[in-house]
Amino acid sequence: MVRKRGEHGVILLTAAFFIVFAVLACNFYRISYEGTSLPAFNSEHTITIEAGNCQGTIYDRNMRPIVNGDMQNIAVAVPSALDRETAAGYALDRESFLEDFDRGEPFVFECSERTIEGDGLTVFSVPVRYSEHQAARHIIGYLSEGRGADGIEYAYDSVLRAELPQNSVTYSTDGFGNVLIGDGKKIFRSESYKSGVVLTLDRDIQQICEECGKGIETGAIVCADIKTGDILAMSSFPDYDPSEMEKAMNDSRCPLIDRALYSYSVGSVFKLVTAASALEQGFGGNMYSCSGSIDIGGKQFNCHKLDGHGLQDMSEAMKNSCNTYFIDLAQSLDIEEFRRKATYLGFGRENYLCAGITGSGGVLPTCEELTVPAELANFAFGQGKLSATPLQITQLTCAIAGGGRMPVLRLIKGLTADGSAVSGEKSPQISEVMSSEDAEALRKMMVLAVRENDNSKARTKKIGVGAKTSTAQTGRYNEKGEELCHAWITGFFPARKPKYAVTVLIENGGYGNDAAAPVFREIAERIKSLNNKRL
């Protein structure tokens, strides 16, 4: 069929019209549904400005914030609706404020508490993430590029930085994006920061331990609830500032290490385990006369008292911390049962607290290794290959002071959505690791080791305590040729009705009684004073 002249042009014109219509329709669809994701404007001609970043809070056991404890004022300003000089008087950084103001677009600035709100000025109260002297730094961890990089910040990153609504103010705008003040504004004040993680820490006890340990160059302090295993404080020294990470990484003291989680030579504290095994195996009445040294398989082992302690029973040997008594005692023990008792008491096993925070299992010699007489002798008083963490030693003390019931140490209490109610809280996990009679005998030994030792620096008139010190040899020497020893003490209080277990470790601190015991004593006295104030 032959088309008339002009029909081809009409067809082409019609086709072009439909193509243009289709393109416009697609663009309209895209703008309508994707335009809402733009940071400032949307299809309804509004502008929304967010103010501050409200991250979730990390709480202590009493729902008191450990982070987000302080608040700052953040304001959203609309320059066209403000007097420049008056508004600048509210800014904490006047110079920065004026630069932003002169750009003419809505902006956010930090303001003083006396800032007066108006149509062009909206003020929000926003949490400050960390305080100047942030507590529990090694537990809390730090952020990197806005995400959790260590500690609780890392373990609960998805909870603390969940995509929840933030503080914002929304204004209507004209077709050119200019704010229309007369049409009012919509304000959303977020409470998302109230959600978060609840720890077992007691903020006041954590502060006490950090302050009492401020003289420790490198070391750790752990305080736990004897019945539940809740970690009330866990401090590592030295501390660090996350805003100066390069400085921390170049520090020879390695401040980024959480020393409460690392294992060390234990020393005489382990005599409690040797005694526990001996009691269980029926050797609680063992007597031994210390002459200052003992020969085991042709190797000489010395007591710290070179002229000896003379004839002693187990309680006197514990008070005197007599090495030779416990070396001799170990020769009578069944090795497999001895080692098994150490395992039951937590040695050789990790303490998992949460993702990224796990206490080392340390080193527990094998039964085969302990068949070597010298290795068994070292094991009896906590030397040789044996190593353990402050967490493990604290757990041991909980078992003794808790009547033979050893709790699993825990750091996480649960989660909260509103800052008041805790969800997901689990019951304490308790294991029977020794008879109540054996535990009572060990508890009395620890009390007498302080009460009847005139030289004990753990003793205090303010509260009854039970404790055992250690001076753990490391096999390393200083420039003077003197051996470096770790100073330990672990103990409980009050003596009659134990509630708190505390362990202090000071790396290369020397004698446990000289270096660690005074720190323990001060912690016990200050916690007692704290409880008196809380009554």
TORLUMRO-55769 format. One record per residue (C-alpha): residue number from 1; x, y, z; residue in three letters. Coordinates in steps of 0.25 Angstrom, whole numbers, plus 5000, padded with zeros to 4 digits. Each point is the difference from the previous one (the first is absolute). Layout:
# residues N
(node NUM; (X; Y; Z); "Ala") ...
//
This chain:
# residues 535
(node 1; (5000; 5000; 5000); "Met") (node 2; (5006; 5014; 4996); "Val") (node 3; (4999; 5010; 5012); "Arg") (node 4; (4997; 5014; 4997); "Lys") (node 5; (5011; 5011; 5001); "Arg") (node 6; (5001; 5005; 5015); "Gly") (node 7; (4995; 4987; 5006); "Glu") (node 8; (5014; 4995; 5003); "His") (node 9; (5003; 5013; 5008); "Gly") (node 10; (4987; 4999; 5008); "Val") (node 11; (5004; 4986; 5004); "Ile") (node 12; (5014; 5004; 5004); "Leu") (node 13; (4995; 5012; 5008); "Leu") (node 14; (4990; 4991; 5008); "Thr") (node 15; (5011; 4990; 5003); "Ala") (node 16; (5009; 5011; 5005); "Ala") (node 17; (4989; 5005; 5009); "Phe") (node 18; (4998; 4986; 5006); "Phe") (node 19; (5015; 4999; 5003); "Ile") (node 20; (5001; 5013; 5006); "Val") (node 21; (4988; 4997; 5009); "Phe") (node 22; (5006; 4987; 5004); "Ala") (node 23; (5013; 5006; 5004); "Val") (node 24; (4993; 5011; 5008); "Leu") (node 25; (4991; 4989; 5007); "Ala") (node 26; (5013; 4992; 5004); "Cys") (node 27; (5007; 5013; 5006); "Asn") (node 28; (4987; 5004; 5007); "Phe") (node 29; (5000; 4986; 5006); "Tyr") (node 30; (5014; 5000; 5004); "Arg") (node 31; (4999; 5014; 5007); "Ile") (node 32; (4988; 4996; 5007); "Ser") (node 33; (5006; 4987; 5006); "Tyr") (node 34; (5014; 5003; 5001); "Glu") (node 35; (5000; 5015; 5003); "Gly") (node 36; (4996; 4997; 5015); "Thr") (node 37; (5014; 4995; 5002); "Ser") (node 38; (5007; 5013; 4997); "Leu") (node 39; (5006; 5006; 5013); "Pro") (node 40; (4993; 5013; 4999); "Ala") (node 41; (4988; 5002; 4991); "Phe") (node 42; (4989; 4991; 4995); "Asn") (node 43; (4988; 5000; 4991); "Ser") (node 44; (4991; 5007; 5011); "Glu") (node 45; (5009; 5012; 5001); "His") (node 46; (5006; 4998; 5014); "Thr") (node 47; (5014; 5000; 5005); "Ile") (node 48; (5004; 4991; 5012); "Thr") (node 49; (5013; 5003; 5008); "Ile") (node 50; (5005; 4989; 5010); "Glu") (node 51; (5007; 5005; 5013); "Ala") (node 52; (5010; 4992; 5007); "Gly") (node 53; (5003; 4985; 5000); "Asn") (node 54; (4992; 4992; 5011); "Cys") (node 55; (5007; 4987; 5002); "Gln") (node 56; (4995; 4990; 5010); "Gly") (node 57; (5005; 5000; 5014); "Thr") (node 58; (5009; 4990; 5008); "Ile") (node 59; (4994; 4999; 5014); "Tyr") (node 60; (5005; 4995; 5013); "Asp") (node 61; (4992; 4990; 5008); "Arg") (node 62; (4992; 5011; 5007); "Asn") (node 63; (4996; 5006; 4986); "Met") (node 64; (5010; 5012; 5002); "Arg") (node 65; (5007; 5003; 4987); "Pro") (node 66; (5015; 4997; 4998); "Ile") (node 67; (5000; 5007; 4987); "Val") (node 68; (4990; 5011; 4995); "Asn") (node 69; (5000; 5005; 5015); "Gly") (node 70; (5002; 5015; 4996); "Asp") (node 71; (4991; 5008; 4991); "Met") (node 72; (5003; 5011; 4990); "Gln") (node 73; (4991; 5010; 4993); "Asn") (node 74; (4999; 5000; 4985); "Ile") (node 75; (4992; 5010; 4992); "Ala") (node 76; (4994; 5000; 4986); "Val") (node 77; (5001; 5015; 4994); "Ala") (node 78; (4993; 5006; 4988); "Val") (node 79; (5008; 5012; 4997); "Pro") (node 80; (4988; 5008; 4993); "Ser") (node 81; (4992; 4999; 5013); "Ala") (node 82; (5011; 5005; 5009); "Leu") (node 83; (5007; 5012; 5005); "Asp") (node 84; (5015; 4997; 4997); "Arg") (node 85; (5006; 5006; 5012); "Glu") (node 86; (4990; 4996; 5010); "Thr") (node 87; (5001; 4985; 4995); "Ala") (node 88; (5015; 5000; 5000); "Ala") (node 89; (4999; 5003; 5015); "Gly") (node 90; (4995; 4987; 5002); "Tyr") (node 91; (5011; 4992; 4993); "Ala") (node 92; (5011; 4994; 5007); "Leu") (node 93; (5009; 5002; 4988); "Asp") (node 94; (4996; 5014; 4995); "Arg") (node 95; (5010; 5000; 4988); "Glu") (node 96; (4995; 4987; 4994); "Ser") (node 97; (4986; 5004; 5003); "Phe") (node 98; (5001; 5013; 4992); "Leu") (node 99; (5007; 4992; 4988); "Glu") (node 100; (4988; 4991; 4999); "Asp") (node 101; (4990; 5011; 5002); "Phe") (node 102; (5005; 5008; 4989); "Asp") (node 103; (4998; 4989; 4990); "Arg") (node 104; (4985; 5002; 5002); "Gly") (node 105; (4996; 4986; 5001); "Glu") (node 106; (4994; 4993; 5012); "Pro") (node 107; (5011; 4994; 5009); "Phe") (node 108; (5003; 4993; 5013); "Val") (node 109; (5009; 5006; 5011); "Phe") (node 110; (5003; 4997; 5015); "Glu") (node 111; (4994; 5010; 5009); "Cys") (node 112; (4999; 5004; 5015); "Ser") (node 113; (4990; 4997; 5010); "Glu") (node 114; (4994; 5014; 4999); "Arg") (node 115; (4996; 4999; 4985); "Thr") (node 116; (4986; 5005; 4998); "Ile") (node 117; (4992; 4992; 4990); "Glu") (node 118; (4992; 5007; 4989); "Gly") (node 119; (4994; 4998; 4986); "Asp") (node 120; (5014; 4999; 4994); "Gly") (node 121; (5008; 4994; 5012); "Leu") (node 122; (4997; 4986; 5005); "Thr") (node 123; (5008; 4994; 5012); "Val") (node 124; (5002; 4985; 5003); "Phe") (node 125; (5007; 4994; 5012); "Ser") (node 126; (5009; 4989; 4994); "Val") (node 127; (5009; 4990; 5008); "Pro") (node 128; (5015; 5002; 5000); "Val") (node 129; (5006; 4986; 4997); "Arg") (node 130; (5012; 5000; 5010); "Tyr") (node 131; (5003; 5008; 5012); "Ser") (node 132; (5013; 5007; 5002); "Glu") (node 133; (5005; 4989; 5010); "His") (node 134; (4992; 4989; 4994); "Gln") (node 135; (4999; 4988; 5009); "Ala") (node 136; (5002; 4985; 4996); "Ala") (node 137; (5007; 5004; 4988); "Arg") (node 138; (5005; 4986; 4997); "His") (node 139; (4987; 4994; 5001); "Ile") (node 140; (4992; 5011; 4992); "Ile") (node 141; (5010; 5000; 4989); "Gly") (node 142; (5000; 5011; 4989); "Tyr") (node 143; (4994; 5003; 4986); "Leu") (node 144; (5007; 5001; 4987); "Ser") (node 145; (4993; 5007; 4989); "Glu") (node 146; (4987; 5001; 5007); "Gly") (node 147; (5000; 4984; 5003); "Arg") (node 148; (5004; 4992; 5012); "Gly") (node 149; (5014; 4996; 4999); "Ala") (node 150; (5003; 4994; 5014); "Asp") (node 151; (4994; 4996; 5013); "Gly") (node 152; (4985; 5001; 5002); "Ile") (node 153; (4999; 5010; 4989); "Glu") (node 154; (5004; 4989; 4990); "Tyr") (node 155; (4993; 4989; 5007); "Ala") (node 156; (4986; 5007; 4999); "Tyr") (node 157; (5003; 5009; 4989); "Asp") (node 158; (4986; 4997; 4993); "Ser") (node 159; (4993; 5003; 5013); "Val") (node 160; (5007; 5013; 5003); "Leu") (node 161; (4999; 5005; 4986); "Arg") (node 162; (4987; 4995; 4995); "Ala") (node 163; (4993; 5008; 4989); "Glu") (node 164; (4990; 5007; 5009); "Leu") (node 165; (4994; 5014; 4998); "Pro") (node 166; (5009; 5011; 5004); "Gln") (node 167; (4997; 5014; 5005); "Asn") (node 168; (4995; 5009; 4988); "Ser") (node 169; (4992; 5012; 4997); "Val") (node 170; (4992; 5001; 4987); "Thr") (node 171; (4996; 5013; 4993); "Tyr") (node 172; (4992; 5002; 4987); "Ser") (node 173; (5007; 5007; 4989); "Thr") (node 174; (4996; 5007; 4987); "Asp") (node 175; (5003; 4995; 4986); "Gly") (node 176; (5014; 5005; 5001); "Phe") (node 177; (5003; 4993; 5013); "Gly") (node 178; (4999; 5013; 5009); "Asn") (node 179; (4995; 4997; 5014); "Val") (node 180; (4986; 5005; 5002); "Leu") (node 181; (5000; 5004; 5015); "Ile") (node 182; (4985; 5004; 5000); "Gly") (node 183; (4996; 4986; 4998); "Asp") (node 184; (5005; 4995; 5013); "Gly") (node 185; (5010; 4988; 5002); "Lys") (node 186; (4999; 4986; 5005); "Lys") (node 187; (5010; 4996; 5011); "Ile") (node 188; (5003; 4985; 5003); "Phe") (node 189; (5008; 4998; 5013); "Arg") (node 190; (5006; 4987; 5000); "Ser") (node 191; (5001; 4991; 5012); "Glu") (node 192; (5008; 4989; 4993); "Ser") (node 193; (5012; 5002; 5008); "Tyr") (node 194; (4992; 4994; 5012); "Lys") (node 195; (5001; 4986; 4994); "Ser") (node 196; (5013; 4992; 5002); "Gly") (node 197; (5008; 4990; 5007); "Val") (node 198; (5000; 4998; 5015); "Val") (node 199; (5013; 4995; 5007); "Leu") (node 200; (5002; 4993; 5013); "Thr") (node 201; (5010; 5011; 5004); "Leu") (node 202; (4997; 5009; 5012); "Asp") (node 203; (5004; 5014; 4995); "Arg") (node 204; (5005; 5005; 5014); "Asp") (node 205; (5008; 4987; 5003); "Ile") (node 206; (5006; 5001; 4986); "Gln") (node 207; (5004; 5014; 5004); "Gln") (node 208; (5006; 4996; 5013); "Ile") (node 209; (5008; 4989; 4994); "Cys") (node 210; (5006; 5010; 4990); "Glu") (node 211; (5003; 5010; 5010); "Glu") (node 212; (5006; 4990; 5010); "Cys") (node 213; (5009; 4995; 4988); "Gly") (node 214; (5004; 5013; 4994); "Lys") (node 215; (5014; 4997; 5006); "Gly") (node 216; (5002; 4987; 4992); "Ile") (node 217; (5008; 5002; 4988); "Glu") (node 218; (4996; 4987; 4994); "Thr") (node 219; (4990; 4990; 5006); "Gly") (node 220; (4985; 4997; 5002); "Ala") (node 221; (4989; 5000; 5011); "Ile") (node 222; (4988; 4991; 4999); "Val") (node 223; (4988; 5001; 5010); "Cys") (node 224; (4988; 4990; 4999); "Ala") (node 225; (4988; 4997; 5008); "Asp") (node 226; (5003; 4986; 5007); "Ile") (node 227; (4986; 4994; 4999); "Lys") (node 228; (4996; 5004; 4985); "Thr") (node 229; (5014; 5002; 4994); "Gly") (node 230; (4996; 5013; 4995); "Asp") (node 231; (5012; 5009; 4996); "Ile") (node 232; (4999; 5013; 5008); "Leu") (node 233; (5013; 5006; 4996); "Ala") (node 234; (5011; 4996; 4990); "Met") (node 235; (5011; 5010; 4998); "Ser") (node 236; (5013; 4999; 4992); "Ser") (node 237; (5012; 5009; 5002); "Phe") (node 238; (5005; 5008; 4993); "Pro") (node 239; (4988; 5007; 4994); "Asp") (node 240; (4999; 5006; 4986); "Tyr") (node 241; (4994; 5011; 4992); "Asp") (node 242; (4992; 4996; 4988); "Pro") (node 243; (5002; 5013; 4994); "Ser") (node 244; (5015; 4998; 5000); "Glu") (node 245; (5001; 4986; 4995); "Met") (node 246; (5014; 5001; 4993); "Glu") (node 247; (5006; 5005; 5014); "Lys") (node 248; (4993; 4988; 5006); "Ala") (node 249; (5006; 4990; 4990); "Met") (node 250; (5014; 5006; 5002); "Asn") (node 251; (5000; 4999; 5015); "Asp") (node 252; (5009; 4989; 5005); "Ser") (node 253; (4990; 4997; 5011); "Arg") (node 254; (4990; 4995; 4990); "Cys") (node 255; (4988; 5007; 5006); "Pro") (node 256; (4990; 4994; 4989); "Leu") (node 257; (5002; 4986; 5007); "Ile") (node 258; (4989; 4997; 5010); "Asp") (node 259; (5009; 4993; 5010); "Arg") (node 260; (4988; 4994; 5008); "Ala") (node 261; (4999; 4991; 4988); "Leu") (node 262; (5014; 4996; 4999); "Tyr") (node 263; (5007; 4988; 5007); "Ser") (node 264; (5012; 5002; 5009); "Tyr") (node 265; (5009; 4991; 5009); "Ser") (node 266; (4991; 4998; 5013); "Val") (node 267; (5009; 4997; 5011); "Gly") (node 268; (4995; 4997; 5015); "Ser") (node 269; (4985; 5003; 4997); "Val") (node 270; (5000; 4986; 4994); "Phe") (node 271; (5003; 4994; 5013); "Lys") (node 272; (4985; 5002; 5003); "Leu") (node 273; (4998; 4990; 4988); "Val") (node 274; (5010; 4990; 5006); "Thr") (node 275; (4994; 5001; 5014); "Ala") (node 276; (4986; 4998; 4993); "Ala") (node 277; (5005; 4987; 4994); "Ser") (node 278; (5007; 4995; 5012); "Ala") (node 279; (4987; 5002; 5009); "Leu") (node 280; (4992; 4993; 4990); "Glu") (node 281; (5010; 4988; 4999); "Gln") (node 282; (5000; 4999; 5015); "Gly") (node 283; (5014; 5007; 5003); "Phe") (node 284; (4994; 5012; 5008); "Gly") (node 285; (5008; 4996; 5012); "Gly") (node 286; (5013; 5000; 4994); "Asn") (node 287; (5012; 5005; 5009); "Met") (node 288; (5013; 5004; 4994); "Tyr") (node 289; (5013; 5006; 5006); "Ser") (node 290; (5006; 5011; 4991); "Cys") (node 291; (5015; 5001; 5001); "Ser") (node 292; (5001; 5010; 4989); "Gly") (node 293; (5002; 4991; 4988); "Ser") (node 294; (4995; 4987; 4995); "Ile") (node 295; (5007; 4990; 4990); "Asp") (node 296; (4991; 4994; 4989); "Ile") (node 297; (5006; 4991; 4990); "Gly") (node 298; (5014; 5005; 5003); "Gly") (node 299; (4995; 5015; 4998); "Lys") (node 300; (5000; 5010; 5011); "Gln") (node 301; (4988; 5008; 5003); "Phe") (node 302; (5001; 5012; 5010); "Asn") (node 303; (4990; 5006; 5009); "Cys") (node 304; (4999; 5015; 5000); "His") (node 305; (5004; 4999; 5015); "Lys") (node 306; (5014; 4994; 4998); "Leu") (node 307; (5001; 4996; 5015); "Asp") (node 308; (4987; 4993; 4999); "Gly") (node 309; (4986; 5001; 5007); "His") (node 310; (5001; 4987; 5008); "Gly") (node 311; (4989; 4990; 5003); "Leu") (node 312; (4987; 5005; 4993); "Gln") (node 313; (4986; 4995; 4997); "Asp") (node 314; (4993; 5005; 4987); "Met") (node 315; (4994; 5012; 5006); "Ser") (node 316; (5013; 5005; 5006); "Glu") (node 317; (5007; 4997; 4987); "Ala") (node 318; (4989; 5008; 4992); "Met") (node 319; (5002; 5012; 5010); "Lys") (node 320; (5015; 4999; 4998); "Asn") (node 321; (4999; 4997; 4985); "Ser") (node 322; (5010; 4989; 5002); "Cys") (node 323; (5005; 4994; 4987); "Asn") (node 324; (5006; 4987; 5005); "Thr") (node 325; (4988; 4996; 5008); "Tyr") (node 326; (4991; 5000; 4987); "Phe") (node 327; (5011; 4994; 4992); "Ile") (node 328; (5001; 4988; 5010); "Asp") (node 329; (4985; 5000; 5000); "Leu") (node 330; (4999; 4998; 4985); "Ala") (node 331; (5008; 4988; 5001); "Gln") (node 332; (4989; 4992; 5007); "Ser") (node 333; (4989; 5005; 4990); "Leu") (node 334; (4994; 4992; 4989); "Asp") (node 335; (5005; 5008; 4988); "Ile") (node 336; (4988; 4998; 4991); "Glu") (node 337; (4991; 5004; 5011); "Glu") (node 338; (5008; 5012; 5004); "Phe") (node 339; (5000; 5005; 4985); "Arg") (node 340; (4985; 4997; 4999); "Arg") (node 341; (4998; 5008; 5012); "Lys") (node 342; (5007; 5012; 4994); "Ala") (node 343; (4991; 4998; 4987); "Thr") (node 344; (4988; 5000; 5008); "Tyr") (node 345; (5004; 5013; 5007); "Leu") (node 346; (5002; 5007; 4986); "Gly") (node 347; (5014; 4998; 4997); "Phe") (node 348; (5003; 4997; 4985); "Gly") (node 349; (4987; 5005; 4996); "Arg") (node 350; (4996; 5013; 4993); "Glu") (node 351; (4990; 5010; 5006); "Asn") (node 352; (4991; 5004; 4988); "Tyr") (node 353; (4993; 5014; 5004); "Leu") (node 354; (4995; 5004; 4986); "Cys") (node 355; (5005; 5001; 4986); "Ala") (node 356; (5014; 5005; 5000); "Gly") (node 357; (5002; 5000; 5015); "Ile") (node 358; (5005; 4986; 5004); "Thr") (node 359; (5009; 4997; 5012); "Gly") (node 360; (5012; 4991; 4996); "Ser") (node 361; (5000; 4986; 5005); "Gly") (node 362; (5014; 5001; 5004); "Gly") (node 363; (5009; 4988; 5001); "Val") (node 364; (4997; 4988; 5009); "Leu") (node 365; (5011; 4989; 4999); "Pro") (node 366; (4995; 4986; 4995); "Thr") (node 367; (5000; 4988; 5009); "Cys") (node 368; (5012; 4995; 4993); "Glu") (node 369; (5008; 5012; 5002); "Glu") (node 370; (4996; 5000; 5015); "Leu") (node 371; (5007; 4986; 5001); "Thr") (node 372; (5013; 5007; 4999); "Val") (node 373; (5003; 5002; 5015); "Pro") (node 374; (5006; 5014; 4998); "Ala") (node 375; (4988; 5004; 4992); "Glu") (node 376; (4990; 4995; 5011); "Leu") (node 377; (5008; 5008; 5010); "Ala") (node 378; (4999; 5013; 4993); "Asn") (node 379; (4985; 4997; 4997); "Phe") (node 380; (4997; 4998; 5015); "Ala") (node 381; (5004; 5015; 5003); "Phe") (node 382; (4995; 5006; 4987); "Gly") (node 383; (5013; 5001; 4992); "Gln") (node 384; (5006; 4993; 4988); "Gly") (node 385; (4991; 4999; 4987); "Lys") (node 386; (4987; 5004; 5008); "Leu") (node 387; (4994; 5014; 4996); "Ser") (node 388; (4986; 5006; 5002); "Ala") (node 389; (4992; 5013; 4999); "Thr") (node 390; (4995; 5009; 5010); "Pro") (node 391; (4986; 4995; 4996); "Leu") (node 392; (5004; 4986; 5003); "Gln") (node 393; (5006; 5003; 5014); "Ile") (node 394; (4987; 5008; 5003); "Thr") (node 395; (4992; 4989; 4996); "Gln") (node 396; (5008; 4991; 5010); "Leu") (node 397; (4998; 5010; 5011); "Thr") (node 398; (4985; 5000; 4997); "Cys") (node 399; (4999; 4985; 5002); "Ala") (node 400; (5007; 5000; 5013); "Ile") (node 401; (4993; 5011; 5006); "Ala") (node 402; (4987; 4995; 4994); "Gly") (node 403; (5000; 4987; 5008); "Gly") (node 404; (5005; 4992; 4988); "Gly") (node 405; (4990; 5005; 4990); "Arg") (node 406; (5008; 5007; 4988); "Met") (node 407; (4992; 5009; 4991); "Pro") (node 408; (5004; 5002; 4985); "Val") (node 409; (5005; 5015; 4999); "Leu") (node 410; (4991; 5009; 4992); "Arg") (node 411; (5000; 5014; 4995); "Leu") (node 412; (4987; 5001; 4992); "Ile") (node 413; (4987; 5002; 5008); "Lys") (node 414; (4991; 5001; 4988); "Gly") (node 415; (4994; 5011; 4990); "Leu") (node 416; (4991; 5011; 5002); "Thr") (node 417; (4990; 5007; 4990); "Ala") (node 418; (4997; 5012; 5010); "Asp") (node 419; (5011; 5002; 5010); "Gly") (node 420; (4992; 4994; 5011); "Ser") (node 421; (4996; 4985; 4997); "Ala") (node 422; (5010; 4989; 4998); "Val") (node 423; (4997; 4989; 4990); "Ser") (node 424; (5007; 4987; 4997); "Gly") (node 425; (5006; 4999; 5014); "Glu") (node 426; (5005; 4986; 5003); "Lys") (node 427; (5001; 4994; 5014); "Ser") (node 428; (5014; 4998; 5006); "Pro") (node 429; (5007; 4987; 4996); "Gln") (node 430; (5005; 4993; 5012); "Ile") (node 431; (5009; 4987; 5002); "Ser") (node 432; (5003; 4992; 5012); "Glu") (node 433; (5015; 4999; 5000); "Val") (node 434; (5003; 4996; 5014); "Met") (node 435; (4993; 4996; 5013); "Ser") (node 436; (4994; 5011; 5009); "Ser") (node 437; (5009; 4995; 5011); "Glu") (node 438; (5013; 5001; 4992); "Asp") (node 439; (4996; 5014; 4995); "Ala") (node 440; (4998; 5004; 5014); "Glu") (node 441; (5014; 4995; 5004); "Ala") (node 442; (5006; 5007; 4989); "Leu") (node 443; (4992; 5013; 5003); "Arg") (node 444; (5005; 4999; 5015); "Lys") (node 445; (5014; 4999; 4995); "Met") (node 446; (4999; 5012; 4992); "Met") (node 447; (4994; 5008; 5011); "Val") (node 448; (5011; 4995; 5010); "Leu") (node 449; (5011; 5003; 4989); "Ala") (node 450; (4996; 5015; 5002); "Val") (node 451; (4995; 5001; 5014); "Arg") (node 452; (5012; 4992; 5007); "Glu") (node 453; (5011; 5006; 4991); "Asn") (node 454; (5005; 5012; 5006); "Asp") (node 455; (5007; 5004; 4987); "Asn") (node 456; (4988; 4999; 4992); "Ser") (node 457; (4997; 5013; 4992); "Lys") (node 458; (4986; 4995; 4996); "Ala") (node 459; (4995; 5001; 5015); "Arg") (node 460; (4991; 5011; 5003); "Thr") (node 461; (4993; 5004; 5013); "Lys") (node 462; (4988; 5005; 4991); "Lys") (node 463; (4995; 4986; 4995); "Ile") (node 464; (5004; 4986; 5001); "Gly") (node 465; (5007; 4993; 4988); "Val") (node 466; (5006; 4987; 4996); "Gly") (node 467; (5011; 5000; 4989); "Ala") (node 468; (5012; 4993; 4994); "Lys") (node 469; (5012; 5007; 4994); "Thr") (node 470; (5010; 4996; 4990); "Ser") (node 471; (5014; 5004; 4995); "Thr") (node 472; (5000; 4992; 4987); "Ala") (node 473; (5014; 4998; 4994); "Gln") (node 474; (5001; 5003; 4985); "Thr") (node 475; (5014; 4995; 4996); "Gly") (node 476; (5003; 5014; 4995); "Arg") (node 477; (5010; 5010; 5006); "Tyr") (node 478; (5002; 5015; 5000); "Asn") (node 479; (5013; 5008; 4997); "Glu") (node 480; (5005; 4997; 5015); "Lys") (node 481; (4998; 4985; 4998); "Gly") (node 482; (4988; 5000; 5009); "Glu") (node 483; (4989; 4990; 4996); "Glu") (node 484; (4987; 5007; 4996); "Leu") (node 485; (4988; 4995; 5008); "Cys") (node 486; (4985; 5002; 4998); "His") (node 487; (4993; 5005; 5013); "Ala") (node 488; (4986; 4993; 5002); "Trp") (node 489; (4990; 5000; 5011); "Ile") (node 490; (4986; 4994; 4999); "Thr") (node 491; (4990; 5001; 5012); "Gly") (node 492; (4985; 5002; 5004); "Phe") (node 493; (4992; 5009; 5010); "Phe") (node 494; (4993; 5001; 5009); "Pro") (node 495; (5007; 4988; 5007); "Ala") (node 496; (4988; 4994; 5007); "Arg") (node 497; (4990; 5002; 4989); "Lys") (node 498; (5008; 5001; 4987); "Pro") (node 499; (4994; 5009; 4989); "Lys") (node 500; (5012; 5005; 4992); "Tyr") (node 501; (5012; 4993; 4993); "Ala") (node 502; (5011; 5009; 4996); "Val") (node 503; (5013; 4996; 4993); "Thr") (node 504; (5012; 5010; 4998); "Val") (node 505; (5011; 4997; 4990); "Leu") (node 506; (5012; 5009; 4999); "Ile") (node 507; (5010; 4996; 4988); "Glu") (node 508; (5014; 5000; 5005); "Asn") (node 509; (4995; 5006; 5013); "Gly") (node 510; (5009; 4992; 5009); "Gly") (node 511; (4994; 4994; 5013); "Tyr") (node 512; (4985; 4998; 5001); "Gly") (node 513; (4999; 5005; 5014); "Asn") (node 514; (5008; 5013; 4997); "Asp") (node 515; (4994; 5004; 4987); "Ala") (node 516; (4986; 4993; 4998); "Ala") (node 517; (4995; 4999; 5015); "Ala") (node 518; (4999; 5015; 5002); "Pro") (node 519; (4991; 5001; 4988); "Val") (node 520; (4991; 4989; 5004); "Phe") (node 521; (4999; 5006; 5014); "Arg") (node 522; (4996; 5014; 4994); "Glu") (node 523; (4990; 4994; 4991); "Ile") (node 524; (4993; 4992; 5012); "Ala") (node 525; (4999; 5012; 5008); "Glu") (node 526; (4995; 5009; 4989); "Arg") (node 527; (4989; 4990; 4996); "Ile") (node 528; (4996; 4999; 5015); "Lys") (node 529; (4999; 5015; 5001); "Ser") (node 530; (4992; 5000; 4987); "Leu") (node 531; (4990; 4990; 5005); "Asn") (node 532; (4998; 5008; 5013); "Asn") (node 533; (4996; 5012; 4991); "Lys") (node 534; (4990; 4991; 4992); "Arg") (node 535; (4993; 4996; 5013); "Leu") 
//
